Amino acid sequence: MNIKCIVVDDEVHARKVLEKFISDIPHLELVKSCKNALEAMQVLNEQNIDAMFLDINMPKVTGLNFLENLRHPPAVVITTAYREYAVEAFDLDVIDYLHKPIPFPRFLKAVSKIEEKLKSKTEQTNISSTPNTNKQEEFIFIKADKKTIKLNFDDIIYIEGLGDYIKIHLKDKSIVSKLTIKRMEELLPKKQFPRVHKSFIIALNQINAIEGNQIEISNQKVPIGQIYRLTFMELINEHLKK
């Protein structure tokens, strides 16, 4: 597997270290070493990039701000001198979070994670391209209240994350299940159930209105998180009649 990658870091020394690491791994191909997010954006618009090694603390546009506004980001590994942004970074589905100075064995481990991600993506693409005459599932089964419960998509209003648990708000009741909100996001069709906040997934067809950074849904108001706003509004615009 030949992996095309870019480095994005405003520090010359940090770029040189990553450039050397990449050159030492035969199946990694460095397409460009970028000193800021704007350079990286141009490369991403012009070429198919598999992986990006991204710094956080950069002038004008930080690495996380850049990442949260990418519609189709490649596999991303954060490379930073700051530990405190790890939670926010993993909320953006980064592959790994490397703390500078980065030892080569730790870098190699991150590359292995990239390989696993790309392999899984290829397998999913192959599956989705295989003809399937079956109707798309409209329900899933989950464990809750010591039972296996059938969850019909049409009954879901929104889902609230509670740490290692979720609370599923249905039309007639609520269910608490030992699933993370990230796992629930993976189980549901994204077009029907977008994640709009680190703690909320909503049913698109249950929305009453959107005002500012809030969604009115079933007499409740659900906040729209900053890092999810762009993707959510793009989905809304697909249905917007002008």
N, C-alpha and C positions, 0 to 999 in steps of 0.2 A: 504494500500500500504506500503510494507516494503522497505525502501530505504537504500541500502548499500552505505556507504560513507567512504571517507578517509580525513584526515587532513594533509596538507603539510605546515610546518612552521619550521624555524630553531630556533625559540625562545621557550624555554621550557614553560614559563608562558603562552604564546599565545596558545600553544597546549593544555595546561591544561584547559584554559577557554573554548575552543571549545569542548574539550572532555566532560566537565561538561554539557554544553548546549545540546550536542547530547544525553547524557545519560538521560536528563530530558524530551526528546521527545520519546515516546514509539515506534513509527514506524521508527525511525532512528537507523540504526545498524552501529556502528563504526568498520570497518574492520581493519584499521591500522592508527596509528598516525605517520606520517613520518617527519623526520627532514630535508630532502632535496629532490630535484627532482628525483635523481637517485633511492632512496628508493621507491618513488611513482611510477616511471616507472615500476619497478619490480612488484609491486602490480597490476598495470593496465594490465600488460602482463599476469598475472597468474589468475586474477579473473575478474568477471563482476562487475564493480563498477558503481553505478547510479549517484553519486554526489561527487564532490571534493571541499573542502574548501582550497583555495590556496593563500599563501602569495606571495608577489612580490619580496621584497628585500631579496634574499637568496644568499649565496656564490656559486661560480662556475657557476650555471645555475639559472637565475632569473625565477620567476614564469611565466612571460609573454613569455620569450624565450622557456621555457618548454611547455607552452600551444600551442604556434604557431607551434610546431613541432609534436604535437600529431595528428595522422591521424584520430582517432575516439575518441575524448575526451568525458568524461561524462558531465553531467550538472555541470558547474563551477561557484562557488561564490568566488570572490576575497575578501581576508581579509588582509588589509594593513593599515599602519600608514601614507601612502602617498596618497594625493588626486589627484596629477597631472597626474596619469596614467589612469584615468577613461576613457578617449576617446579611447585610444589605447586598453584598456581592452574590451570595448564594441564592438570595431571593430573585436574582436576575438570571439564575440557572447557569452560572459559570461552572466550568469543569473542575477547576482547582484554584487554590489561593496560595501563592508562594510568597514567603516573606524574605526580603533581601537582608543580607547577602544570600543568594540562592546556591546551595550545594548542587553539584552535578547529579548525584544520585536522586535528589528530590525532584530535580527537573525531569529526569528520566521517568520517574513515577508519574508525573503529570502527563508526559507524552503517552504513556501506556493508557491513561484514562481517556485521552483524546482518541486513540486508536479504537478503544472499546465503543466510544460514542459514535464514531464515524461508521464502524462496522454495524452497530445496531441501526443506525439511520439507513444504511444501504439495504439491510434486511427488510426494514419496514417499507422502503420504497419498492422493493421487489414484490412484497406481499400485496401492497396497494395497487400495483400495476397488473396483478393477476386478476383475470375476469372473475367476477363474483355476482351470481344472480340472486343471492339471498338478500332479503330486505334488511336494512340497517336495524340493529337492535334498538328498542325503545325503552329498555329497562336494564337494570343490573341487580345483582343480589349482594347484600352486605350483611355483616354480623352486627346485631344490636339487640339489647335486652335479652341476651342469652338465646337468641333465635337467629335464623337466617331469614332475612326480610327481602321481599321483592320490592325494588324501588322503581316505580314508573317515572320516566322523565317528565311526563305531563303534570305530575303532582308536585314537582319541586318548585319552590319559590326562590329561595336562596339558601346558601350554605355558609355557616359561620365557623371559623377556625378557633379552637380552644386548646392550643398547645398540641398534645398528642391525640386529641379528640376533635370531632366535628359535631356541630349541631345542625341537622338538616331540617329546615323549615318547610313543611308541606302545607297543602291547602287546608287540611283539617287537623293537623297535629305536628309535633316535632319529634325527631329521633336523634339520640346521641349514639355515636359509634366510635370505636377506637380506631380511627383512621386519621392521618394527617390531612390538612387541606391540600398539600402538594400531591398526595396520593389520589385524593378525590379529583383533583384537576386532571390527572392523567387518565382517570377512568371515564370521564364525561366528554362528550363531543364539544370541542372548544368553541365552535361557531354557535352552539346553542347555550353553552354555559361558560361564558368568559370569566376569568378571574379579574376583579376590578380593584382589589386591595389585598394586602398580604394576609388579611383575615376573612375575606369574603369572595365567594363565587355566586353569581346571580344567574337566574334563568332569563334569557333575553326576552322571551315572549311574555314574561310576567311584569315587565317594566311599565310603570304608569307615566313617568316623566323623568327628565334629567334637567337639573338646574345647578349650574356652577359645578362644584365638585361633589354633588350628591345625587343619588338615584332614589327616586320614590318608587317603592315596590311594596305592595300589599300593606299599605298604611304604615310602612316603616321607611326610614331613610338610611341608605347604605352609602358610606363614603367611597370616593374614587381615589385610589392611591396615585401619587405622582408618577411612579414608575410604570403604572398600568394604563394611565390615561390615554396615551397616544394610540396604543393597540386597540383599546376599547372604543375610542371615538372613530377609528378607521372602520371597525365592525359596524358601528351605528350608521356611519355614512354610506355603507353598502345598502342600507335599507331606507335611507333618507330620500323622500320624494320632494323634488324641487319644481 
